[in-house]
Amino acid sequence: NDGKELPSFVQERVTELFDAHKKFVSDIDTYMHLDDREDDEADTVTTIIETCPEFLATMDGAGALPVHRFASSSIFSKVAEVGRKYRIGGEGYRGGLLLKTRAGWNALQLLTEKQSPDVLKSLR
């Protein structure tokens, strides 16, 4: 800023846009951390993670990444693949798969507790 103030009507629109953006990001982050998943959400989740993979890097209050929350979902392998591509969780954490929640569980442990062998095969 060069010291000039925006006209008040412009500043109001800018504030509205920033507020809408913050709410959008918060709502998507909340959605990415839901426990209950439906198979028909695959297109929505794929669009989110391919457009904004940074949503895979956010932790919720339990220290869980979205990959932990998708362990019971049919699209777990897609979430894991994109997470690995973008090194979610940091170096050595395989896209967040090996990162533990505050309860001490990683996504692969959650997967074996919740999922059928078909999802495990899709990770090969």
Z-matrix of the N, CA and C atoms (Angstrom, degrees):
N
C 1 1.442
C 2 1.519 1 108.63
N 3 1.324 2 116.86 1 135.17
C 4 1.462 3 120.82 2 -178.95
C 5 1.527 4 111.50 3 -95.96
N 6 1.310 5 117.44 4 22.04
C 7 1.458 6 121.43 5 177.31
C 8 1.519 7 113.78 6 93.44
N 9 1.318 8 117.49 7 -9.35
C 10 1.459 9 120.24 8 179.75
C 11 1.523 10 109.27 9 -85.97
N 12 1.286 11 116.36 10 138.44
C 13 1.466 12 122.67 11 177.42
C 14 1.528 13 109.17 12 -86.84
N 15 1.316 14 114.58 13 146.40
C 16 1.460 15 119.13 14 174.02
C 17 1.518 16 108.86 15 -76.39
N 18 1.321 17 116.52 16 149.07
C 19 1.468 18 117.54 17 173.43
C 20 1.530 19 109.02 18 -57.70
N 21 1.302 20 117.58 19 146.92
C 22 1.470 21 121.91 20 -173.11
C 23 1.529 22 112.58 21 -56.95
N 24 1.330 23 118.65 22 -39.74
C 25 1.467 24 119.92 23 -179.50
C 26 1.533 25 111.10 24 -66.34
N 27 1.331 26 117.99 25 -33.52
C 28 1.458 27 121.73 26 177.41
C 29 1.526 28 109.36 27 -71.83
N 30 1.331 29 116.70 28 -43.64
C 31 1.460 30 120.57 29 178.87
C 32 1.525 31 110.74 30 -60.96
N 33 1.312 32 117.49 31 -38.31
C 34 1.472 33 121.09 32 177.47
C 35 1.526 34 110.78 33 -61.60
N 36 1.350 35 118.10 34 -43.19
C 37 1.468 36 121.73 35 179.43
C 38 1.524 37 110.46 36 -65.86
N 39 1.325 38 116.98 37 -41.12
C 40 1.462 39 121.08 38 178.59
C 41 1.522 40 109.59 39 -61.64
N 42 1.314 41 117.33 40 -45.34
C 43 1.464 42 121.35 41 178.50
C 44 1.523 43 110.92 42 -61.72
N 45 1.320 44 117.57 43 -43.10
C 46 1.473 45 121.50 44 177.76
C 47 1.527 46 110.87 45 -60.46
N 48 1.327 47 117.01 46 -42.49
C 49 1.472 48 120.45 47 179.40
C 50 1.520 49 111.30 48 -65.11
N 51 1.311 50 118.02 49 -44.98
C 52 1.466 51 121.01 50 178.14
C 53 1.527 52 110.95 51 -61.51
N 54 1.325 53 116.93 52 -42.36
C 55 1.467 54 120.65 53 178.65
C 56 1.528 55 111.06 54 -63.88
N 57 1.335 56 116.83 55 -42.67
C 58 1.469 57 120.77 56 178.81
C 59 1.530 58 110.45 57 -64.52
N 60 1.310 59 117.12 58 -39.21
C 61 1.467 60 121.29 59 178.33
C 62 1.526 61 110.41 60 -63.61
N 63 1.328 62 117.53 61 -45.51
C 64 1.469 63 120.64 62 179.31
C 65 1.525 64 111.01 63 -60.46
N 66 1.337 65 117.01 64 -41.85
C 67 1.462 66 120.69 65 179.44
C 68 1.530 67 110.50 66 -66.55
N 69 1.331 68 117.15 67 -41.94
C 70 1.459 69 121.51 68 178.12
C 71 1.529 70 110.66 69 -58.54
N 72 1.321 71 116.93 70 -49.00
C 73 1.463 72 121.56 71 -179.15
C 74 1.530 73 109.94 72 -62.32
N 75 1.309 74 117.27 73 -43.61
C 76 1.468 75 120.92 74 179.26
C 77 1.524 76 111.37 75 -62.30
N 78 1.328 77 117.10 76 -43.45
C 79 1.465 78 120.96 77 -179.42
C 80 1.532 79 111.78 78 -66.15
N 81 1.328 80 117.94 79 -41.35
C 82 1.460 81 120.59 80 178.46
C 83 1.528 82 109.93 81 -66.29
N 84 1.327 83 116.69 82 -41.32
C 85 1.462 84 120.29 83 178.60
C 86 1.529 85 110.50 84 -61.79
N 87 1.309 86 117.34 85 -43.18
C 88 1.472 87 121.20 86 176.89
C 89 1.522 88 110.21 87 -60.71
N 90 1.311 89 117.22 88 -45.35
C 91 1.465 90 122.00 89 179.37
C 92 1.529 91 111.44 90 -59.99
N 93 1.328 92 116.83 91 -41.41
C 94 1.467 93 120.84 92 -177.66
C 95 1.530 94 112.15 93 -69.64
N 96 1.324 95 117.98 94 -13.46
C 97 1.463 96 121.65 95 -179.62
C 98 1.529 97 113.25 96 -108.83
N 99 1.318 98 117.56 97 12.23
C 100 1.465 99 119.73 98 176.83
C 101 1.520 100 109.84 99 -68.12
N 102 1.319 101 115.99 100 145.81
C 103 1.463 102 120.57 101 178.28
C 104 1.520 103 112.89 102 -81.11
N 105 1.306 104 117.03 103 -41.02
C 106 1.462 105 120.73 104 -175.81
C 107 1.518 106 110.55 105 -89.37
N 108 1.307 107 115.20 106 123.00
C 109 1.458 108 122.07 107 -177.25
C 110 1.515 109 110.57 108 -118.63
N 111 1.310 110 115.26 109 146.11
C 112 1.456 111 122.36 110 175.78
C 113 1.521 112 108.18 111 -111.45
N 114 1.322 113 116.73 112 145.53
C 115 1.460 114 120.26 113 179.98
C 116 1.525 115 112.62 114 -63.14
N 117 1.330 116 117.88 115 -27.11
C 118 1.460 117 119.69 116 -178.17
C 119 1.533 118 113.08 117 -78.23
N 120 1.322 119 117.67 118 3.20
C 121 1.457 120 121.82 119 177.90
C 122 1.532 121 112.46 120 -87.91
N 123 1.291 122 118.15 121 -2.05
C 124 1.467 123 121.74 122 -173.52
C 125 1.526 124 112.04 123 -55.77
N 126 1.316 125 118.46 124 -45.13
C 127 1.467 126 120.57 125 -178.71
C 128 1.524 127 111.40 126 -64.73
N 129 1.326 128 116.57 127 -42.16
C 130 1.466 129 120.78 128 -179.78
C 131 1.522 130 110.67 129 -63.38
N 132 1.320 131 116.13 130 -49.27
C 133 1.462 132 120.43 131 -178.37
C 134 1.529 133 110.70 132 -64.85
N 135 1.316 134 117.43 133 -42.02
C 136 1.463 135 121.09 134 178.56
C 137 1.525 136 110.36 135 -59.52
N 138 1.318 137 117.51 136 -43.99
C 139 1.468 138 121.01 137 178.54
C 140 1.522 139 110.87 138 -61.27
N 141 1.322 140 116.80 139 -44.08
C 142 1.468 141 120.39 140 -179.73
C 143 1.522 142 110.77 141 -62.38
N 144 1.321 143 117.42 142 -50.26
C 145 1.469 144 118.76 143 -173.01
C 146 1.523 145 113.01 144 -75.05
N 147 1.318 146 118.24 145 -25.99
C 148 1.459 147 119.57 146 177.09
C 149 1.529 148 111.52 147 -81.29
N 150 1.333 149 116.74 148 -27.84
C 151 1.459 150 121.25 149 179.05
C 152 1.526 151 111.59 150 -85.06
N 153 1.324 152 115.88 151 -41.37
C 154 1.474 153 122.02 152 -176.23
C 155 1.522 154 109.68 153 -134.45
N 156 1.325 155 118.25 154 71.67
C 157 1.464 156 119.83 155 -176.73
C 158 1.528 157 113.48 156 -60.80
N 159 1.326 158 117.20 157 -17.24
C 160 1.459 159 119.30 158 179.07
C 161 1.529 160 112.41 159 -62.10
N 162 1.332 161 117.98 160 -19.07
C 163 1.464 162 119.81 161 175.39
C 164 1.528 163 111.51 162 -66.02
N 165 1.316 164 118.03 163 -20.00
C 166 1.461 165 121.02 164 177.23
C 167 1.524 166 112.26 165 -76.01
N 168 1.330 167 117.21 166 -12.40
C 169 1.464 168 121.18 167 -175.85
C 170 1.523 169 113.30 168 -97.25
N 171 1.319 170 118.24 169 -0.20
C 172 1.463 171 120.04 170 -176.84
C 173 1.524 172 110.64 171 -88.49
N 174 1.329 173 115.89 172 138.51
C 175 1.463 174 121.41 173 177.87
C 176 1.518 175 109.79 174 -102.13
N 177 1.315 176 114.74 175 145.54
C 178 1.461 177 119.00 176 174.89
C 179 1.525 178 109.65 177 -93.15
N 180 1.322 179 117.31 178 -172.77
C 181 1.455 180 122.13 179 -177.39
C 182 1.519 181 114.29 180 -62.24
N 183 1.334 182 117.24 181 -21.91
C 184 1.469 183 121.68 182 179.36
C 185 1.532 184 111.86 183 -92.04
N 186 1.348 185 116.06 184 5.12
C 187 1.454 186 119.41 185 -178.33
C 188 1.517 187 113.04 186 75.88
N 189 1.317 188 116.50 187 20.26
C 190 1.469 189 121.30 188 -178.51
C 191 1.523 190 110.93 189 -98.66
N 192 1.318 191 114.75 190 137.47
C 193 1.458 192 122.03 191 170.26
C 194 1.532 193 107.69 192 -85.07
N 195 1.324 194 118.55 193 164.13
C 196 1.460 195 119.06 194 175.14
C 197 1.532 196 113.50 195 -54.65
N 198 1.334 197 118.72 196 -33.78
C 199 1.466 198 120.19 197 -179.90
C 200 1.531 199 110.81 198 -59.54
N 201 1.326 200 117.64 199 -32.00
C 202 1.467 201 120.51 200 175.92
C 203 1.534 202 110.36 201 -66.76
N 204 1.313 203 116.04 202 -39.65
C 205 1.469 204 121.18 203 -177.90
C 206 1.529 205 112.19 204 -72.90
N 207 1.322 206 116.94 205 -22.63
C 208 1.467 207 120.48 206 -179.24
C 209 1.526 208 112.62 207 -91.26
N 210 1.320 209 118.02 208 5.30
C 211 1.467 210 120.87 209 -178.00
C 212 1.523 211 112.63 210 -60.91
N 213 1.321 212 117.68 211 -23.64
C 214 1.464 213 119.96 212 178.93
C 215 1.528 214 111.94 213 -100.95
N 216 1.317 215 116.90 214 15.18
C 217 1.466 216 121.59 215 -175.13
C 218 1.520 217 111.72 216 -109.11
N 219 1.313 218 114.60 217 151.16
C 220 1.466 219 119.75 218 177.15
C 221 1.522 220 112.43 219 -69.55
N 222 1.325 221 118.21 220 -14.52
C 223 1.468 222 120.01 221 179.56
C 224 1.530 223 112.29 222 -101.77
N 225 1.323 224 116.28 223 16.84
C 226 1.461 225 120.69 224 178.46
C 227 1.524 226 111.39 225 -53.35
N 228 1.324 227 117.63 226 -44.42
C 229 1.468 228 119.99 227 -176.44
C 230 1.528 229 111.51 228 -63.26
N 231 1.332 230 118.22 229 -35.00
C 232 1.472 231 121.44 230 177.90
C 233 1.526 232 110.19 231 -67.70
N 234 1.329 233 116.66 232 -44.09
C 235 1.464 234 121.26 233 178.41
C 236 1.533 235 109.59 234 -61.92
N 237 1.329 236 116.63 235 -43.66
C 238 1.464 237 121.10 236 179.66
C 239 1.531 238 111.23 237 -64.30
N 240 1.323 239 116.91 238 -41.21
C 241 1.468 240 121.73 239 -179.58
C 242 1.528 241 111.13 240 -61.99
N 243 1.321 242 117.03 241 -47.64
C 244 1.467 243 120.35 242 179.99
C 245 1.531 244 109.94 243 -67.36
N 246 1.324 245 117.10 244 -38.15
C 247 1.459 246 120.78 245 176.70
C 248 1.513 247 112.37 246 -60.01
N 249 1.326 248 116.96 247 -42.55
C 250 1.474 249 120.68 248 177.58
C 251 1.525 250 110.66 249 -65.34
N 252 1.318 251 116.45 250 -41.77
C 253 1.469 252 121.13 251 -179.42
C 254 1.533 253 111.12 252 -57.52
N 255 1.323 254 116.53 253 -39.99
C 256 1.463 255 121.19 254 -176.76
C 257 1.537 256 113.14 255 -99.97
N 258 1.324 257 116.65 256 10.45
C 259 1.475 258 122.92 257 177.32
C 260 1.527 259 112.33 258 53.33
N 261 1.323 260 114.82 259 44.90
C 262 1.458 261 120.11 260 177.12
C 263 1.525 262 108.72 261 -63.76
N 264 1.314 263 116.62 262 136.27
C 265 1.458 264 121.28 263 -179.29
C 266 1.512 265 113.01 264 91.83
N 267 1.326 266 117.25 265 -12.08
C 268 1.457 267 120.80 266 178.90
C 269 1.521 268 112.28 267 99.46
N 270 1.290 269 114.25 268 174.96
C 271 1.465 270 121.57 269 -178.47
C 272 1.529 271 110.40 270 -62.85
N 273 1.311 272 116.13 271 132.01
C 274 1.459 273 120.99 272 176.58
C 275 1.518 274 115.28 273 87.81
N 276 1.315 275 117.49 274 -2.64
C 277 1.470 276 119.57 275 -178.36
C 278 1.529 277 112.80 276 -102.44
N 279 1.330 278 116.87 277 8.63
C 280 1.473 279 122.75 278 173.35
C 281 1.521 280 112.57 279 51.76
N 282 1.330 281 116.72 280 48.77
C 283 1.454 282 120.72 281 177.19
C 284 1.518 283 113.52 282 73.31
N 285 1.308 284 116.73 283 21.42
C 286 1.462 285 121.84 284 -179.28
C 287 1.512 286 113.61 285 97.98
N 288 1.337 287 117.00 286 -8.71
C 289 1.465 288 120.38 287 -177.52
C 290 1.531 289 112.57 288 -60.88
N 291 1.327 290 116.72 289 -33.94
C 292 1.461 291 120.20 290 -176.09
C 293 1.527 292 113.56 291 -100.12
N 294 1.323 293 116.73 292 -2.46
C 295 1.459 294 121.20 293 177.96
C 296 1.524 295 109.15 294 -74.71
N 297 1.311 296 116.97 295 130.66
C 298 1.468 297 120.75 296 -176.88
C 299 1.528 298 111.63 297 -90.44
N 300 1.316 299 114.89 298 144.60
C 301 1.459 300 120.94 299 172.27
C 302 1.527 301 108.38 300 -74.55
N 303 1.312 302 116.61 301 175.75
C 304 1.470 303 119.68 302 177.47
C 305 1.528 304 111.25 303 -63.45
N 306 1.329 305 116.90 304 -24.57
C 307 1.469 306 121.11 305 177.88
C 308 1.529 307 111.79 306 -80.14
N 309 1.345 308 117.46 307 -5.13
C 310 1.456 309 121.45 308 176.05
C 311 1.515 310 115.53 309 91.45
N 312 1.331 311 118.54 310 14.29
C 313 1.462 312 122.33 311 -178.96
C 314 1.518 313 110.20 312 -106.43
N 315 1.336 314 117.03 313 136.86
C 316 1.457 315 119.38 314 170.81
C 317 1.534 316 108.23 315 -97.82
N 318 1.326 317 116.30 316 170.96
C 319 1.469 318 120.60 317 -174.40
C 320 1.528 319 112.41 318 -63.80
N 321 1.317 320 117.69 319 -34.21
C 322 1.464 321 119.74 320 179.86
C 323 1.532 322 111.09 321 -68.80
N 324 1.324 323 117.08 322 -37.06
C 325 1.463 324 119.93 323 175.61
C 326 1.523 325 110.64 324 -65.15
N 327 1.322 326 116.22 325 -42.11
C 328 1.463 327 119.94 326 177.80
C 329 1.521 328 110.82 327 -63.50
N 330 1.327 329 116.05 328 -39.37
C 331 1.465 330 121.37 329 179.22
C 332 1.519 331 110.98 330 -60.26
N 333 1.309 332 117.49 331 -46.74
C 334 1.463 333 120.10 332 -177.56
C 335 1.521 334 111.63 333 -68.85
N 336 1.322 335 117.15 334 -24.70
C 337 1.459 336 121.08 335 176.67
C 338 1.528 337 111.77 336 -76.31
N 339 1.343 338 116.80 337 -32.13
C 340 1.461 339 121.00 338 -168.24
C 341 1.513 340 115.84 339 -111.25
N 342 1.312 341 118.74 340 -18.61
C 343 1.458 342 119.45 341 -163.86
C 344 1.521 343 114.09 342 -117.63
N 345 1.299 344 113.92 343 161.58
C 346 1.455 345 122.11 344 176.70
C 347 1.531 346 110.59 345 -80.26
N 348 1.312 347 117.93 346 162.69
C 349 1.469 348 121.17 347 178.31
C 350 1.526 349 113.80 348 -60.94
N 351 1.342 350 117.99 349 -21.09
C 352 1.457 351 120.81 350 -179.18
C 353 1.535 352 112.12 351 -60.72
N 354 1.343 353 116.39 352 -40.38
C 355 1.457 354 119.37 353 179.60
C 356 1.519 355 109.41 354 -68.84
N 357 1.300 356 118.34 355 -39.99
C 358 1.466 357 120.47 356 178.40
C 359 1.529 358 110.53 357 -60.58
N 360 1.341 359 117.39 358 -40.46
C 361 1.456 360 120.99 359 178.36
C 362 1.524 361 111.47 360 -63.39
N 363 1.340 362 117.67 361 -35.09
C 364 1.459 363 121.03 362 -177.67
C 365 1.516 364 112.07 363 -69.51
N 366 1.316 365 118.12 364 -16.19
C 367 1.466 366 121.21 365 179.19
C 368 1.524 367 113.06 366 -81.36
N 369 1.317 368 117.92 367 -9.58
C 370 1.472 369 120.70 368 -178.61
C 371 1.494 370 112.72 369 -67.97
